[in-house]
Amino acid sequence: MRATAPPEGVTVRAARPEDVARMTQLIAEAQLPPLFIEEFLDGFVAAERDGEVIACGGVEVYGPGAVVRSVVVDEHAQGLGLGRLLSERLIDQGRAAGARDFYLFTVDAWPFWQHLGFADVTLDAWIEEPRACWQYQFISQNPGTIPGMRSMWMHSDG
């Protein structure tokens, strides 16, 4: 995937421990579960402007599969292309770690993910390794808990 350049004044970098509180806030404000951020911090990236984290997202790699998660942009920074930029970086990061099949869960953002090449997929269609992620475990064990939840997939050879 060709990475988009960040907007002027915005830096995209690996997330750091001191970013966790702000990322937790952004993720919660987006009505997503702010869970297991510290445990998977090495898979998170952050976009920063004027010393403040304004967007973040993560990828959890499970062998040949990866789960993209928690891609959020502060409401005051929306429209700058940061969601696409972070998503591209996360997919590139996953590919660099050996993943070729990418999965995610979404309720409202499915048109965004479709534009990036993701398609709806059943839980049964997930390859075995990424089924170990906490999101898959929760959703597969609690069907219907989150109305409108969609499982999406994309294959990427690079």
Residue pairs with C-beta under 8 A, 6 or more apart in sequence:
1 88
1 91
1 92
1 95
1 156
2 88
3 85
3 88
3 89
3 92
4 81
4 84
4 85
4 88
5 85
6 12
6 47
6 82
6 85
7 80
7 81
7 82
9 49
9 50
10 47
10 48
10 49
10 54
10 77
10 80
10 82
11 47
11 48
11 49
12 45
12 46
12 47
12 48
12 85
12 86
12 89
13 45
13 46
13 48
14 42
14 44
14 45
14 46
15 23
15 41
15 44
15 45
15 46
15 56
15 58
16 41
16 46
17 38
17 41
19 44
19 46
19 53
19 56
20 37
20 38
20 41
22 52
22 53
22 56
23 34
23 37
23 44
23 46
23 53
23 56
23 70
24 34
24 37
25 34
26 53
26 55
26 56
26 72
26 73
26 74
27 33
27 34
27 37
27 56
27 70
27 72
28 34
29 72
29 74
29 75
30 70
30 72
32 70
32 72
34 70
35 134
36 134
37 44
37 58
37 70
40 58
40 60
43 58
43 59
43 60
43 61
43 90
43 93
44 56
44 57
44 58
44 70
45 56
45 57
45 58
45 86
45 89
45 90
45 93
46 53
46 55
46 56
47 53
47 54
47 55
47 56
47 73
47 77
47 82
47 85
47 86
48 54
49 77
54 73
54 74
54 76
54 77
54 82
55 71
55 72
55 73
55 74
55 77
55 82
55 83
55 86
56 70
56 71
56 72
56 86
57 68
57 69
57 70
57 71
57 72
57 86
57 87
57 89
57 90
58 68
58 69
58 70
58 71
58 90
59 66
59 67
59 68
59 69
59 90
59 91
59 93
59 94
59 99
59 102
60 66
60 67
60 69
60 130
60 133
61 94
61 97
61 98
61 99
62 99
62 129
62 130
62 131
62 132
62 133
63 98
63 99
63 129
64 98
64 99
64 100
64 101
64 127
64 129
65 99
65 100
65 101
65 102
65 103
65 126
65 127
65 129
65 130
66 91
66 94
66 97
66 99
66 101
66 102
66 103
66 130
67 102
67 103
67 104
67 130
67 133
67 135
67 136
68 87
68 90
68 91
68 94
68 102
68 103
68 104
69 104
69 105
69 135
71 83
71 86
71 87
71 90
71 109
73 80
73 82
73 83
73 86
83 112
84 112
84 116
87 113
87 116
88 116
91 102
91 116
91 154
91 156
94 102
95 156
95 158
99 156
100 155
100 156
100 157
101 127
101 130
101 153
101 154
101 155
101 156
102 118
102 153
102 154
102 155
102 156
103 121
103 126
103 130
103 136
103 151
103 152
103 153
104 113
104 118
104 151
104 152
105 135
105 139
105 149
105 150
105 151
105 152
106 113
106 149
106 150
106 152
107 146
107 147
107 148
107 149
107 150
108 148
110 118
110 120
110 150
110 152
113 152
114 152
116 154
117 154
117 156
118 152
118 153
118 154
119 152
119 153
119 154
120 150
120 151
120 152
120 153
121 151
121 152
121 153
122 151
123 136
123 139
123 140
123 151
125 153
126 136
126 151
126 153
130 136
131 137
131 140
138 145
139 145
139 146
139 149
139 151
